[in-house]
Structures are given as C-alpha cells and as structure tokens.
Amino acid sequence: MCDSATPLFLLASADPDLLALVEPFLLIGGSQVKVVLSAEVALAAMKEPKAPDLILIDAALPGVPIARLLAAARADAEAPILLISGSITQEWADLQAAGAIDDVLLRSAEPAHWQFEINRARRNRQMAVELERLREAEVRDAQVDRLTGVYNRETILTMLFRETDRVQRANSPLSLVLFDIDDFGYWNSRLGMEACDKLLCQVARRTGSLLRSYDLLGRPGKDEFLIALPNCATACAMALAERLRCEVLAVPFQVGHESIRLSGCYGIAASHGRTPVVVLREAEKALEWARAAGPETIQCFGNAPDPAPPVSRLSSDSGGELLGW
C-alpha cells in the first residue's frame, strides 16, 4: 500500500528495454512507479483515486493514436505529462506548444538530464496549479461579500441580468425578495459591531439553507439581503418570505450569553422579463411600504397599501384647531 504522501509516477510503455532503463531511475528517492503497457490501461490509471504525480508516456505506446491519448490524458489528469521519444519532431513541438504535453524526454538522454527535466516539469505544474487557484480565489473574492460569503451587490445584479435573459427565453417567472432587519442600528449599539457581524453571518446561513441550489442570495446593503427566485411566481415568493420570517429571524440567535430574536420587513417584486434595475427598484419600494407598515410586514409591489389617514395634531398657533397632515 502506497502512502498518500509518496509520489506516484505513471510509466506507460510496452518496450521492455525502456522499462528496464527508466523504472529503476524513477524509484530513486522512494517514489512509487506504476507501469502500464497500453494506452487504454494508462487512461484508466489516470482516473484512479490516487492520481499520478507525474505521467511518462512512450511515443510508441500501442493502442489509440498518441495525439488522441495525450489529449485524453490532459483532460483527465492535472499531473505533468512527459513524452518519451527518440527525437523531437515538429508534431511533438506542436503538442507541447498546445499544452498537451509538458516536455519531451529523449531516450538517449543522460540520467542527470532526466532528473532535471522531471523536477522542472513537476515544479512548473505545481506553480501553474497554484497560480490558477489564486486566480480563482481572486475572482471569488471579487464576487462575494467578504463578511457573509453571499454575493455582493454588483455580482448579484450581474447575475440577475443573465437570469432575466434566461427566463425571457423560457417565458418563465422570476421573483425578487428583498428583506432587512428591523432596528439594526439598535442592535449595533447594544451588542457592538463584532456581534452584529456574527448575526448577519447567521442570517445569511439560515437563509441559504431554505433556498434551492439555483436560487441567488446577495447582500446589497448593511442589513439587507436580496433573493432571486427563478421559476417562482409571486405567491411562492410570498410563501418563502413567510418562512424567512418564521424560520430565519424569529428563531432566537445566540450571541454570547444572550438569546436574540430579530424581526424584519420584506419587499417582493416580479420580473415579468423586465430589466433587473427596474424590478429591484420595485422590490425596494415594496420594502419601503413594509417598513412603514411596521415590523414583520411582507409587502408585494403591485399591491400598494391604502394611503395612511391624515395625522391630526395640535399646532402651537392653531388656536386649538386640529390640523391634518
């Protein structure tokens, strides 16, 4: 049984002279060598749970054409691929330029040269993989809200434009749910910023647990969260808002030794294939109506609340008359 930390070299060749020359050299340093005699077995070995750290393929390996084998190998494996050949041809140079192989090793090369090329190929591949991971991490960091891990405002708007194009083509519904936490400034002053940051993270996690895999969740403001619901009509969006009210905010949060119950207001708007900027404004307007109506209110744009009755009060110079606003 090979230790997971032990380097595994895959050597694909049916030439006994080449195997006798190369295999002992590869075993130097405690590495493990897996020898395969055909292209089909080589491809299967690349898909095994323990992936090879280095792949050496004889250009004369029987089975599928070498160019096809190398293309499949590159698709299946992240390890560096070295081609063993008697000469460096234009075909091999083209494959290397295209990234199908990392280098060509000449059969006649000295062992020191083999050692140098193998180490260089492994080092270059590790650097390339690490660079790609850094690039992916940079892209993720630019897309998400660093506190809660959900999409930031810019990213969710961009994704909304794509989603709107899709629902327009499919003629399917799309709804937005915008909600915020009531009196979040009060909680900030009472609990402190660090505790409230943890509250926001918990709200984001609880909300995400209620959503489908293709729903979108973003944080466009300090205590605001935006949910985009593809293939979801307004009635279903209102049902989700009710679940958010009961299963996300109403369930107490543990902050230090305190148990905190939050409340929120919810604004809902339907896309109808229109630009997300307009739909988001409608959701913001519905949220404004919900705030005016009081905590834990759900309001859908298009169902505007009745105008509030005039507020009567005494003016200091009204002579006792009631003035209406």
Secondary structure, 3 states (H helix, E strand, C coil): CCCCCCCEEEEECCCHHHHHHHHHHHCCCCCEEEEECCHHHHHHHHCCCCCCCEEEEECCCCCCCHHHHHHHHHHHCCCCEEEEECCCCHHHHHHHHCCCCCEEEECCCCHHHHHHHHHHHHHHHHHHHHHHHHHHHHHHHHHECCCCCCEEHHHHHHHHHHHHHHHHHHCCCEEEEEEEECCHHHHHHHHCHHHHHHHHHHHHHHHHHHCCCCCEEEEEECCEEEEEEECCCHHHHHHHHHHHHHHHHCCCEEECCEEECCCEEEEEEECCCCCHHHHHHHHHHHHHHHHHHCCCCEEECCCCCCCCCCCEEECCCCCCCEEEC
